[in-house]
């Protein structure tokens, strides 16, 4: 039997698709290592997350299911008992399974309880710099004891590392989280370096076990607070970052919750200048993560494992980062947070335009491992698209969902290349003509000229609700 390939799955958190240089959407933010993976392999141009919230999306990777099916509908609910899990399936298939970095899959199970042999995760919401950096306001430390990142700092002589230049919104009721900070230490003392260092340790352990490996490396960033050291902190000039085409949105034709989200963060008074400052550090964070990808790639090459390893780089969701005057993610179904990067090295070399989902990585990785996918899963293996065996999966649209984050405002969205319809519970609906309005500025849901289109896409939406028992 042919030797099975290793798998290194790298997930960043809250990374916009246009920050990955290989997509050609942004000539400022640099990601040369990820770009090289895309050049050697392929990328999906229409990959979507099932839900643009951290834990629901990550639990979907673990289960192959939509959030309403696996049970993690927000950042604090649990995977339903009895749900087959990716880690368990890969372990049972004979893979050495390792986990590094942010967990945030389900609060009721650790990585070990989901099939991973080893790892030093950040449990819960799990920001490992909280209560470690003395000047950091953001206070959401990992639930686990010990804090492995804090131990790493002590073991490597990086005690008393701090942050400076914290930037917040000016809402007096939300002075609990910085958008970014400067990390006052070397790169080797950063959270992202620790994650890459851990992934490389797991590669060593897998080699000792003489098994194929599945290693899932999870960066915190570029999710806020973007805490980056030099040279990344000053790498990008804020004045060079052009205003997002949708920053002009007055939100008057959008659900009222969008307006409330904008007010909650308290960034409006800064204008686009404020978002330029945030974006410059966010871009620096993306480039630092890219260098950590390079560090893991070099490890694989040094160990003679690179050619036998499939590397997948993607993220759980994106970030508005000033689109529609909004930041982060939440109860809004804009492309900036649902349309995600997905780069694959080690299989085929042809980019693919098919609509694919983040949660389809679960059946895909089991396909790579040569084992049958347990039932049920939503979607299918996209391995034939990765290898180039198939050019098109025949999917004509995507269906995505949102339940709860900051406030309950359940949404369901269906989207193809022409239109996007969003159903907002207890709020006005949204319909966008994507050919005329790619930045989703004009809501035509109540325009009589679009009545037939609206009916057509409501029928599409209903089809998904019925088929998925939603």
N, C-alpha and C positions, 0 to 999 in steps of 0.2 A: 504494500500500500504506500502511496506517495506520502512523503512527510507533510504533515499539516502545518500551515502557516501560523506564525505568531500574529497576535493582534495588539496594537497599541492604540487605544481610543483616547483621544485628547479632547476634553471639553473645556472651553472657556465659558465665562459667565457674563451674559449681557453684552455680547460683542456684535456690533452692527456689521452686516455683510460688506458694506462699502469700506471697511477698514482693512480688509484683506486685499492686498495689492493685486493678486491674481485675477480678481474680478474686474479690474480696469475701471472702477467707479470713482476712484479717489487717487489723485496724483500726489497727495501730501503724506498720508500715513504709510509707513514702510514696514513690510512684512516679508523680507527676502527668504527666510527659511521655509515658511508656509508656501510661498510662491514657488520655491524649488520643488516641494512635494507635488504641487499642482502640475508643474512642468514635466516631472517624471511620471505622473499619474494622470488623474482626471479630477474634475470638479462638477458638482451638480449646480446648475444655474437656477433651478426652481425648487429648492429645498425649503420646507416649512416646518415650524414647530407646531405641535397640536395645541399648545397653550403657552402664552408668553409670560408664564410665572415659573420661578425656579423649580420648586419641588414638584409641581404637577408634570412639568416637562421631563425632569430627571427620572421620576417614577415611570414615565412612559417609555423611556429608554430601557429601564429595568424590566418592564412587563410586556412591551409591545402593544399597549392598550391606550385608549383615550382616558383622560382623567376621570370622567364620570363612570368609567368601567373599572379602573383599578382603585379608585377611592380617594386618591390624593388630589383634592380639588382646590387646595390652597397650600400655604407653606407649613401647615401645622397638622394636617390630617394624615391618616395612616393608609398604607396599602392594605387592601382587603385580605384577610387570612385565606390561605389556600391558593392564592394567585401564583402561578409559575413565575420564577425569577431568572433573569439572564445569568446572574452569577452562579446560581445553583446548577443551571443547565450546562454552563461551560465547565464547571468543576466536575460534574458527573461525566462529561465527555472526555475527561482526562487532561484538561488544561490546568496549568498553574494560574491561579487568579489572584491578582494583586490590585490594591486600591490606594490611590494617593490623593490627598487634598480634600476639597469641599465635598461633603456627603449630600445632605439636604435632599435625600430621596424619600425617606419615610422616617418619622420619629420613633416608631415602635420596633425598628430592627436596625442592628448595626451591620456594617459590611460583612462581618463574619457570619452573621445570621442570614445573609443573602448569598452566601456561597464563596466569599473571598477568603483566601488562605491567610493573607497578611495585608497590613496597611496601617497608616496612622492618620485617620480621618479627622476632619473638623465636623463634629456632630452638631445637630440642631441648626439654627441659623448660622452659627459657627464662624464668626470672623475672628481669626486667631490673634489679631493685633489688639483686640479689645482687652483692657486691663493689663496689657503688656507695654504699649506705648504710653508713657505718662501723660502726654499732652493731648491724646486723642479723646474727643468727646464721644464718638460712636461706641456704644457699650452693649455689644451683642456677642459675648465670648462663646466658644464652643461649650456644649453641654458636657462633653467628656472630661474626665480627669485622668491623667494630666493633659494639659495643653501641649501637644507634641511640638508645635512650633516654638513655644516658649522654652521647652527643653532643648530643642535644637540650638537656639540662640545661646543658652547657657553653656552647652557642651562645646560650642565653637568660639567662645570668647566674645560674644556679641551682646553682653549684658548692657543695660541702660541705653539701648537704641531708642530714639524718640522721633517724633514727627513735628513739623512746623508748617506755617503758612496755610492752616486749615481754612477752607472756603465753604460757607454755608449760605442757604437762602436767608431772607430777612423776615420770614414769618415767625413772630415771637412765640407762637404755640408749637413750633417744630424746630427747636434748637437742639436736636439730638443726633444729627448725622452730618458729617462733612461730605461735600461733593468730591473733594480731593485734598490731599496733604502732600508735603514733601517728606520723603523718608530720609532721615539724617543718618544714614549708614551706607556701607557698601552694598552692591548688588547681592552679594552672598548672604546678606542678612535679611533679605526680603522674603515675603510669604511665597511669591512665585518661584523664587530660587529653591526654597524648601520643597515645594511640590515637585519640581524637576529632579532635585536631589533624591527625593523619596522614590520617584519613578525609576531612577537609575539603580537605586538599591534593590528594588524589586526585580529589575532585569537580572541583576547578579544572582538573586535567590532563585529565579526561574532557571537560570543556566545551571546552577548547582543541582536543581531537581531533575534536570535533563528531560523536561516536559515542554511541549508547546505552551506559550503563555498568552493569557488575556490580561492586560494591564490597563486599568482605567485611571487616567491622570486628570484631575479636575482643578483648574485654576479658580481662584476667587475672582480675579479681574477679567475684564476691565470694569466690572460692577463697582459702583461707588461704595465706599470712598476709594478713589484711585490713589493709592499710596505708592509713590514711585520715587526712586532716588535719582541723583544725577548719574549718567548724562540724560536720562529719559525725561526728567522733570522739565528741563529747559530745551529739549530736543526740537520742539515745534513752536514756532512763533504764533501766538494767538491771532495776531493781525492777518496772518496768511490764510486763515480758515474762513471760506466764504459763507455768507448767510445761507442757511438751508432754504430751498425754494418754498417750503410750507411754513416758515417762521411767521409769515404775514397773516396766517390764519387768525381770524377774530373769534372762531369757535361758536359763532352765533347760530349756525345751522347744525351744530353737533349736539350730542346729549349733554345735559347740564353737568353731569359728572366730570366731563373733560375740563370744563371751566374750573370746577372745584379742585381737580387734581393740579391744575396749573397754579392756582392760588395756594394750595397746601404747601408746595415746595418753596414758595416765596422767592422765585427767581425773576419775576416779571420786571421789577424795578431796575434790574441790572441791564436789561435790553440784550441785544445780540452780543454785546461786548462781554457780558457775563458768561454766555454760552461758549464764546471763543476761549475764555480762560479754562472752562471745564473741559472742552473738547481737546485742547492742547495737552492736558494731563492724561486724558482718556487715550489719545493717540499714543502718547509716550508709554502708557500702560500696555497697549496693544503691541508696540514694538518690543517692549521688555518681554512679554509673553512669547513673542516670536523668537527672541534669542533663547528663551528656555526650551522652546521646541528644538532649536538648533543644538542645544546641549544634549537633549535626549537622542536626537538623530546621531550625533557624534558618538554617543555611548554605544548605540547599536552597531555603528560601523567599527568601532574599536573592538567590540566583542565578536565581530564576524557574523552578526545577526541581521544586518540591515536588509539584505536581499531576501531573507526569509520572513520578513515582518511586513504585514499590512498596517499602514498608519492611516487613521481616519482623524481628521481635524474638523471639529464643528463646535456648536455652542447650544445652550439651552434656549436662548432667545436673544433679541437685540435690545436696543436702547433708542428712545426718541432723540435724545441728545440735541434738543432744540427744535426738532420737527414739530410743527403745530404749537410751538412755545412750550412743549412738554419735555420732561426728563424721565429717565428710567422707563418702566413699563407699568401696565395697569389695565384698567377697564377701557382700553382703546385698541382697535384692531388694525392699526396702521402697518404698512409694509415694513417700516423701520424696525419693528419688534417681532413680526411673525416670519419674515423672509430671512433665512439664515444661511451662512456659509457652510459648505460641506465639501471637503477636499479629501481625496482617497489616493494613496500611493501604494503600489505593490500588486495591482490587478491590471485593469485596462489603462489605456492612454487617450481615450476619446471623451471629451466633455459631453455632458448629457443635459438635455432641456426638459426631461420629463418632470412632472410634479411628483415629488417624493416627500416623505415625512420623516422627522427625527425618530419617531417610535418604530419605524421600519428597520432601524439598526438592530433591534433585538432578533427578529427572524433572520436577518442577513448574517449576523455573526454566528448564529446556530447553523446556518447554511454553510458558512466557511468551515465550521467545526465538523461538518458532516453528520449532524444529528437532526432528527425530526423536531420541528417546532411544536411545542405543546399547544393545545387548543384551550381557550380561544386567543387569537391575536387580531388586531385591527391592521389591515394592510397586508403586505407580503414582503418576501425577501427581495431586495434590490440588487443582489449580487449579479444577476445577468446584465443589469445596466452598468454596474461597476466594471465588469470584465469587457464590456462591449459586445457580448453575445447577443444582447437585445439593444435596439436603439430607442425604443419607445415602449412605455408600459401601458399606453392606452388611456391613462387617466386624464380627464379633461378639466378637473377642478380640484380644489382642496376644501376641506371642512375643518374648522378650528373652533375652540371653545375657551371660555373664561368663566370663572365662578366667583372668586372672592380675592381681593387684595386691596387693602386700605378701606374699602367698603364693598358691600355686596351689590353687584350690578350685573347679573348673569348675561352673557352674550353668546351668540352662535354666529359664525361667519362662514359664508361660502364664497369662493373666489376662483375665477379663471383668468385668462389673459385679457378679457374684455371688460368685465364688470366685477364689482365686489358688493355683496349685500351683507349687512350686519343687522341681526335682530338683537335689540337691547330691551331686556325685560324692564317694564315700567318707564321706559324712556323712548324718545323718538328713534325711528329706524334710520339706517344709513344705506345709501346706494351711490356708488361712484362709477362713473364712466372712465375706465382706466386708460383707454386710448386717447381720450381728450384731456383727461385730468389725472396724470400718473401720480401726482403727489396728494391726491385725495383731499382737495380743497373745497370742492363744491358738492354738497350733498343733494342729489337729485331724487331722493326717495319720494318726495311729495310733488314732483314736477309731473303734470299730466302727460307730457310728452314721453315720459319713461314708464307709464302705467303698465304696458305690456311686458317690458323688461323686468319690472318689479315683480309681476305675477310669475314670470318664468323662473326667476331666481328664488322666489319664495317656495315654488314647487321643488326646485333642486334642494333647498334647505330641508324641506319636509321629508324628502326622500332619505336624507342622512339621519334625521331625527328618528325616523321609523326603523331604518335598517340597524341603527346602533342602539336601539331601545333607550333613547335619550329623552 
